[in-house]
Amino acid sequence: QVQLVEAGGGLVQAGGTLRLSCTTSGLTFADYAMAWFRQAPGKEREGVSRISWGGGTTYYADSVKGRFTISRDNAKNTLYLEMNSLKPEDTAMYYCAADARRRTLTLGVPRSEDFGYWGQGTQVTVSS
């Protein structure tokens, strides 16, 4: 049974920092590209960042480029998202996801349909 569990969300003031983590089990973590998505109330889910299974290739949405950093520790089966210079518009539920296919690298914006395993989400709220 595949499980992805996010942690690290919370309430932070604008300009602050949060570090999200996503601990996985039930899959060979090192074989899967991973991504972070977010969904704000009343908005569609948005792909935020993607990382290849080895960690050597990353992608960021324009809205977070230069502020967010995705990383992974394959020895710990864990994905991270370091979020700096947070803005109120970053407020959303953040989800981690594992690609539906092993050792597949898709470039560009992460699309929900490419990801087969999802966590339950962690809420990030940025106050102005």
C-alpha contacts under 8 A as a table, 3 or more apart, distances in Angstrom:
res1	aa1	res2	aa2	distance
1	Q	25	S	7.74
1	Q	26	G	5.23
2	V	24	T	7.38
2	V	25	S	5.68
2	V	26	G	4.19
2	V	27	L	5.95
2	V	117	Y	7.30
3	Q	24	T	5.56
3	Q	25	S	5.24
3	Q	26	G	6.28
3	Q	117	Y	7.78
3	Q	118	W	7.75
3	Q	119	G	6.97
4	L	22	C	6.20
4	L	23	T	5.69
4	L	24	T	4.52
4	L	25	S	6.71
4	L	96	C	7.24
4	L	97	A	7.54
4	L	117	Y	7.50
4	L	118	W	6.20
4	L	119	G	4.51
4	L	120	Q	7.52
5	V	22	C	5.26
5	V	23	T	5.24
5	V	24	T	6.44
5	V	119	G	5.32
5	V	120	Q	6.66
5	V	121	G	7.60
6	E	20	L	6.95
6	E	21	S	5.52
6	E	22	C	4.26
6	E	23	T	6.51
6	E	95	Y	7.08
6	E	96	C	6.87
6	E	119	G	6.33
6	E	120	Q	7.03
6	E	121	G	5.90
6	E	122	T	5.87
7	A	20	L	5.72
7	A	21	S	5.29
7	A	22	C	6.42
7	A	122	T	6.03
8	G	18	L	6.93
8	G	19	R	5.86
8	G	20	L	4.50
8	G	21	S	6.21
8	G	122	T	7.15
9	G	18	L	6.97
9	G	19	R	7.53
9	G	20	L	6.23
9	G	122	T	5.28
9	G	123	Q	5.19
9	G	124	V	4.88
9	G	125	T	7.88
10	G	18	L	7.89
10	G	122	T	7.94
10	G	123	Q	6.12
10	G	124	V	5.05
10	G	125	T	6.10
11	L	124	V	6.21
11	L	125	T	4.75
11	L	126	V	5.89
11	L	127	S	7.31
12	V	16	G	6.03
12	V	17	T	7.34
12	V	18	L	7.73
12	V	124	V	7.91
12	V	125	T	6.34
12	V	126	V	5.02
12	V	127	S	6.26
13	Q	16	G	5.54
13	Q	86	L	7.63
13	Q	126	V	5.36
13	Q	127	S	4.76
13	Q	128	S	6.17
14	A	85	S	6.92
14	A	86	L	5.30
14	A	87	K	5.03
14	A	88	P	6.26
14	A	126	V	5.69
14	A	127	S	5.67
14	A	128	S	5.31
15	G	84	N	7.01
15	G	85	S	4.10
15	G	86	L	4.84
15	G	87	K	6.39
16	G	84	N	6.18
16	G	85	S	5.48
16	G	86	L	5.45
17	T	82	E	7.52
17	T	83	M	5.50
17	T	84	N	4.52
17	T	85	S	6.32
17	T	86	L	6.32
18	L	82	E	6.20
18	L	83	M	5.23
18	L	84	N	6.76
19	R	80	Y	6.92
19	R	81	L	5.64
19	R	82	E	4.44
19	R	83	M	5.94
20	L	80	Y	5.50
20	L	81	L	4.99
20	L	82	E	6.39
20	L	83	M	7.86
21	S	78	T	6.71
21	S	79	L	5.61
21	S	80	Y	4.44
21	S	81	L	6.46
22	C	78	T	5.43
22	C	79	L	4.93
22	C	80	Y	6.27
22	C	96	C	6.40
22	C	119	G	7.88
23	T	76	K	7.92
23	T	77	N	6.09
23	T	78	T	4.53
23	T	79	L	6.57
24	T	27	L	7.38
24	T	29	F	7.07
24	T	77	N	5.62
24	T	78	T	6.13
25	S	28	T	7.91
25	S	29	F	7.69
25	S	77	N	7.26
28	T	31	D	5.67
28	T	32	Y	7.28
29	F	32	Y	5.65
29	F	53	W	7.73
29	F	74	N	6.44
29	F	77	N	5.50
29	F	78	T	7.93
30	A	53	W	5.51
30	A	54	G	6.66
30	A	74	N	5.34
30	A	77	N	7.34
31	D	53	W	5.45
31	D	54	G	7.80
31	D	102	R	5.42
31	D	103	R	5.22
32	Y	52	S	7.19
32	Y	53	W	4.80
32	Y	98	A	6.21
32	Y	99	D	5.84
32	Y	101	R	7.04
32	Y	102	R	5.17
32	Y	103	R	5.57
32	Y	104	T	7.22
33	A	50	R	7.29
33	A	51	I	5.72
33	A	52	S	4.40
33	A	53	W	4.31
33	A	54	G	7.93
33	A	98	A	6.11
33	A	99	D	5.42
33	A	102	R	7.63
33	A	103	R	6.87
33	A	104	T	6.81
33	A	105	L	6.74
34	M	50	R	5.80
34	M	51	I	5.44
34	M	52	S	6.58
34	M	53	W	7.00
34	M	79	L	7.55
34	M	96	C	7.26
34	M	97	A	5.72
34	M	98	A	4.61
34	M	99	D	5.95
35	A	47	G	7.53
35	A	48	V	7.44
35	A	49	S	5.50
35	A	50	R	4.17
35	A	51	I	6.19
35	A	96	C	5.72
35	A	97	A	5.30
35	A	98	A	6.54
35	A	99	D	7.84
35	A	110	P	6.87
36	W	47	G	6.38
36	W	48	V	5.51
36	W	49	S	5.31
36	W	50	R	6.50
36	W	81	L	7.71
36	W	94	Y	6.86
36	W	95	Y	5.63
36	W	96	C	4.53
36	W	97	A	6.28
37	F	45	R	6.63
37	F	46	E	5.44
37	F	47	G	4.43
37	F	48	V	5.10
37	F	49	S	7.10
37	F	94	Y	5.74
37	F	95	Y	5.11
37	F	96	C	6.27
37	F	97	A	7.59
37	F	110	P	7.93
38	R	45	R	5.59
38	R	46	E	5.31
38	R	47	G	6.60
38	R	48	V	6.73
38	R	92	A	5.82
38	R	93	M	5.39
38	R	94	Y	4.29
38	R	95	Y	5.90
39	Q	43	K	6.31
39	Q	44	E	6.06
39	Q	45	R	4.37
39	Q	46	E	6.12
39	Q	92	A	5.20
39	Q	93	M	5.29
39	Q	94	Y	6.63
40	A	43	K	5.37
40	A	44	E	7.32
40	A	45	R	7.39
40	A	91	T	6.53
40	A	92	A	4.21
40	A	93	M	6.28
41	P	92	A	7.15
47	G	50	R	7.97
47	G	61	A	7.03
47	G	109	V	6.08
47	G	110	P	4.90
47	G	111	R	6.38
47	G	112	S	7.54
48	V	60	Y	5.91
48	V	61	A	5.23
48	V	64	V	7.17
48	V	109	V	7.66
48	V	110	P	7.27
49	S	58	T	7.16
49	S	59	Y	5.31
49	S	60	Y	4.46
49	S	61	A	6.25
49	S	70	I	6.74
49	S	109	V	7.54
49	S	110	P	6.88
50	R	58	T	5.44
50	R	59	Y	5.05
50	R	60	Y	6.74
50	R	70	I	7.30
50	R	109	V	7.77
50	R	110	P	6.30
51	I	54	G	7.99
51	I	55	G	5.67
51	I	56	G	7.40
51	I	57	T	5.67
51	I	58	T	4.41
51	I	59	Y	6.59
51	I	70	I	6.88
51	I	71	S	7.14
52	S	55	G	4.98
52	S	56	G	6.29
52	S	57	T	5.25
52	S	58	T	6.46
52	S	105	L	6.21
53	W	56	G	7.90
53	W	103	R	6.49
53	W	105	L	7.97
54	G	57	T	7.77
55	G	58	T	7.15
55	G	71	S	6.76
55	G	72	R	6.49
58	T	70	I	7.37
59	Y	107	L	7.50
59	Y	108	G	6.52
59	Y	109	V	7.26
60	Y	64	V	6.49
60	Y	65	K	5.48
60	Y	68	F	7.90
60	Y	109	V	7.56
61	A	64	V	5.67
61	A	65	K	6.07
61	A	109	V	6.78
62	D	65	K	5.16
64	V	67	R	5.45
64	V	68	F	5.64
65	K	68	F	6.18
66	G	69	T	7.79
67	R	83	M	6.11
67	R	84	N	5.09
67	R	85	S	6.12
67	R	86	L	7.70
68	F	81	L	6.68
68	F	82	E	5.45
68	F	83	M	4.48
68	F	84	N	6.01
69	T	81	L	5.63
69	T	82	E	5.00
69	T	83	M	6.62
70	I	79	L	7.58
70	I	80	Y	5.70
70	I	81	L	4.61
70	I	82	E	6.40
71	S	79	L	6.05
71	S	80	Y	5.20
71	S	81	L	6.52
72	R	77	N	7.74
72	R	78	T	5.82
72	R	79	L	4.38
72	R	80	Y	5.82
73	D	76	K	5.39
73	D	77	N	6.06
73	D	78	T	5.41
73	D	79	L	6.47
74	N	77	N	4.83
74	N	78	T	6.46
75	A	78	T	7.92
79	L	96	C	8.00
83	M	86	L	6.56
86	L	90	D	6.50
86	L	126	V	6.74
87	K	90	D	5.40
87	K	91	T	7.59
87	K	126	V	6.14
87	K	127	S	7.79
87	K	128	S	7.54
88	P	91	T	5.63
88	P	125	T	7.29
88	P	126	V	4.67
88	P	127	S	5.68
88	P	128	S	5.96
89	E	126	V	7.57
90	D	124	V	7.52
90	D	125	T	7.42
90	D	126	V	6.72
91	T	123	Q	7.82
91	T	124	V	5.38
91	T	125	T	4.54
91	T	126	V	5.46
92	A	123	Q	6.10
92	A	124	V	5.52
92	A	125	T	6.59
93	M	121	G	5.89
93	M	122	T	5.54
93	M	123	Q	4.38
93	M	124	V	6.03
94	Y	121	G	5.22
94	Y	122	T	5.28
94	Y	123	Q	6.12
94	Y	124	V	6.94
95	Y	118	W	6.92
95	Y	119	G	5.82
95	Y	120	Q	6.67
95	Y	121	G	4.43
95	Y	122	T	6.64
96	C	118	W	6.00
96	C	119	G	5.62
96	C	121	G	7.15
97	A	115	F	6.05
97	A	116	G	7.23
97	A	117	Y	5.42
97	A	118	W	4.49
97	A	119	G	6.44
98	A	115	F	5.48
98	A	116	G	6.16
98	A	117	Y	5.09
98	A	118	W	6.64
99	D	102	R	7.08
99	D	104	T	7.65
99	D	114	D	5.94
99	D	115	F	4.09
99	D	116	G	5.64
99	D	117	Y	6.91
100	A	114	D	5.97
100	A	115	F	4.67
100	A	116	G	4.02
100	A	117	Y	6.74
101	R	104	T	5.99
101	R	115	F	7.92
101	R	116	G	7.80
107	L	110	P	7.81
110	P	114	D	7.46
111	R	114	D	5.62
111	R	115	F	7.32
112	S	115	F	5.57
113	E	116	G	7.41
115	F	118	W	7.60
